[in-house]
Amino acid sequence: MSTAAGRTAVPDDLVELGRVLSAHGVRGWVKIQPHSAQAETLLSSKTWWLQAPVAPAGTGASSRPGPERRRVLFCRPHGATLIAQLEGLDDRDVAQSLKGWTVQVPRSGFASPQEDEYYWVDLIGCWLYGENDDGQSVLIGQVSDMSDNGAHAIMHVTRYAPADGEPVMLRDDKGRAQETLVPFVAAHVLRVDLDGRTIVSNWPADL
């Protein structure tokens, strides 16, 4: 797939937003699985960066090439996926060879969200605070991932305990990081401060 046009300076703020599932049709189109319900960014972006997956162990590949830039000629929803026509792709076999490649877009190219709307990538890494039995704000942990259960977004929160200095990650008896799931809905999320990297909620802190 490598072309001279595809190899340009790579932005340093690329965000992975989806993955190529397969070819679509016989003219080199591709089917994309967005990573979240926020597929609007992929739909509105005029340029995608495609990154090959890591080579399996034992293949002899010591490294993988950087992402390749592709202009998006057409893109539309197709059920829970997207289908797209990309510049320079007009063969089904070539399109099928991209299965497993990730689709990335520069964060600087994201459209400004509406009021009280947030990109998931901006929430990941924020510290989540909840309430204890006395109604006091207490650290629950750090948002490590986001997902969608079909009704609303869910924060995957790695549990941390307050401590002098840096918070301490909580682990189970097997040494694995403890995680809790918290709905990202207005009924529980009271304030989001992206500049301060904090989310204040009324979620019970002792769960």
C-alpha positions in Angstrom: 0.0 0.0 0.0 3.0 2.3 0.4 3.1 5.2 -2.0 5.2 8.4 -2.1 2.0 10.4 -1.5 1.2 8.3 1.5 4.5 9.0 3.3 4.4 12.6 4.6 5.3 14.2 7.9 3.3 12.3 10.6 1.4 14.6 13.0 2.4 14.1 16.7 -1.2 14.2 17.9 -2.7 11.2 16.1 -5.6 9.5 17.9 -6.8 6.0 17.0 -10.5 6.1 16.2 -11.2 2.8 14.4 -10.0 -0.3 12.6 -10.4 -1.7 9.1 -12.7 -4.7 9.2 -12.5 -5.8 5.6 -12.9 -4.7 2.0 -16.4 -3.5 0.9 -17.5 -4.3 -2.6 -15.2 -4.8 -5.6 -13.9 -1.3 -6.1 -11.4 -1.0 -3.3 -13.7 0.5 -0.6 -13.1 -0.4 3.0 -15.3 -1.1 6.0 -14.4 0.5 9.3 -15.4 -0.3 12.8 -15.3 2.9 14.9 -14.0 2.5 18.4 -16.9 4.4 19.9 -20.3 5.9 19.1 -18.4 9.1 18.2 -17.9 8.2 14.5 -18.6 11.8 13.5 -14.9 12.6 13.6 -14.1 9.9 11.1 -17.1 11.0 8.9 -16.0 14.7 8.9 -12.3 14.1 8.5 -10.9 14.6 5.0 -7.7 12.7 5.7 -7.1 9.5 7.6 -3.8 8.0 8.7 -3.7 4.2 8.4 -1.3 2.2 10.6 -0.3 -1.4 10.0 -0.7 -3.8 12.9 2.3 -5.0 14.9 3.9 -8.0 13.1 3.3 -11.3 15.0 6.2 -12.7 17.0 8.5 -15.0 15.0 7.9 -13.3 11.6 11.3 -11.7 11.5 9.9 -8.2 11.2 11.9 -5.9 13.5 9.7 -2.9 13.2 6.6 -1.6 11.4 6.4 1.4 9.1 4.8 4.6 10.3 1.2 5.4 9.5 0.3 6.3 5.9 -1.8 9.3 5.0 -4.9 8.7 2.8 -7.4 11.3 1.6 -11.0 10.3 2.2 -13.0 10.6 -1.0 -16.3 9.3 0.4 -17.5 8.0 3.8 -20.9 7.1 5.1 -22.5 5.1 7.9 -23.2 1.4 7.1 -25.1 0.0 10.1 -22.8 0.1 13.1 -19.8 0.5 10.8 -18.6 3.0 8.2 -17.7 2.4 4.6 -15.2 4.6 2.8 -13.5 5.2 -0.5 -9.9 6.2 0.0 -7.6 7.9 -2.5 -5.4 5.4 -4.4 -7.4 2.3 -3.5 -9.4 0.8 -6.3 -8.7 -2.9 -5.9 -10.6 -5.2 -3.6 -7.6 -7.4 -2.8 -5.5 -4.4 -1.8 -8.4 -3.1 0.3 -8.7 -6.5 2.0 -5.0 -6.6 2.8 -5.7 -3.6 5.1 -7.8 -5.7 7.5 -6.6 -5.0 11.0 -5.0 -1.6 10.2 -6.0 1.2 12.6 -7.5 4.4 11.5 -6.1 7.6 13.1 -6.9 11.3 12.9 -5.0 14.2 14.4 -6.6 15.5 17.6 -6.1 19.1 16.3 -8.5 18.2 13.4 -11.4 17.3 15.7 -14.5 19.6 15.4 -15.3 21.6 18.6 -17.8 19.5 20.6 -21.2 21.0 21.6 -21.7 22.3 25.2 -21.7 19.4 27.7 -20.3 17.0 25.0 -16.8 15.5 25.2 -14.6 13.4 23.1 -13.7 10.2 24.9 -10.0 10.6 24.2 -10.1 13.8 26.3 -11.7 12.0 29.2 -9.2 9.2 29.4 -6.5 10.1 32.0 -8.8 12.3 34.0 -9.1 11.8 37.8 -12.6 10.8 38.9 -14.0 11.9 42.2 -17.1 10.5 43.9 -18.8 10.8 47.2 -18.4 8.9 50.5 -21.1 8.2 53.0 -20.7 11.7 54.5 -21.2 13.4 51.1 -17.6 14.4 50.9 -15.7 14.4 47.6 -13.3 11.4 47.5 -10.9 10.2 44.8 -12.2 7.0 43.0 -9.5 6.6 40.4 -8.3 7.5 36.9 -10.3 7.0 33.7 -8.4 4.4 31.7 -10.9 3.7 28.9 -14.4 4.5 27.7 -17.0 2.3 26.2 -20.7 2.4 25.2 -23.3 -0.1 26.4 -25.9 1.0 23.8 -27.7 3.3 26.3 -24.9 5.6 27.4 -21.1 6.0 27.7 -19.3 4.2 30.5 -16.0 5.2 32.2 -13.5 2.4 32.9 -11.8 3.7 36.1 -8.6 2.3 37.5 -8.9 2.5 41.3 -6.5 4.7 43.2 -6.3 5.6 46.9 -5.4 9.1 48.1 -1.9 9.3 49.7 0.7 11.8 50.6 2.2 12.8 47.3 1.0 10.7 44.4 -2.2 8.6 44.6 -1.6 4.8 45.0 -3.1 2.3 42.6 -5.2 -0.3 44.2 -4.6 -4.0 43.3 -6.4 -7.2 44.0 -4.8 -10.2 45.7 -3.3 -11.3 42.4 -1.6 -8.0 41.8 -4.0 -6.8 39.1 -5.2 -3.2 39.0 -8.7 -2.9 40.4 -11.2 -1.3 38.0 -14.7 0.0 38.4 -17.3 1.1 35.8 -19.1 4.4 36.2 -21.8 5.7 33.9 -20.9 8.9 32.1 -24.4 10.5 32.4 -25.6 13.8 33.7 -27.3 12.2 36.7 -23.9 11.2 38.1 -21.3 13.4 36.4 -21.5 16.8 38.0 -18.6 18.6 36.5 -15.8 18.0 34.0 -12.7 20.1 34.1 -10.5 19.0 31.2 -7.9 21.7 31.9 -7.6 20.4 35.5 -7.9 16.7 34.3 -10.7 16.1 36.9 -14.3 14.7 36.8 -16.5 15.3 39.8 -19.4 12.9 40.3 -21.8 11.7 43.0 -20.9 8.1 42.4 -20.4 6.2 45.6 -16.6 6.2 46.3 -16.7 3.0 48.3 -17.9 0.7 45.5 
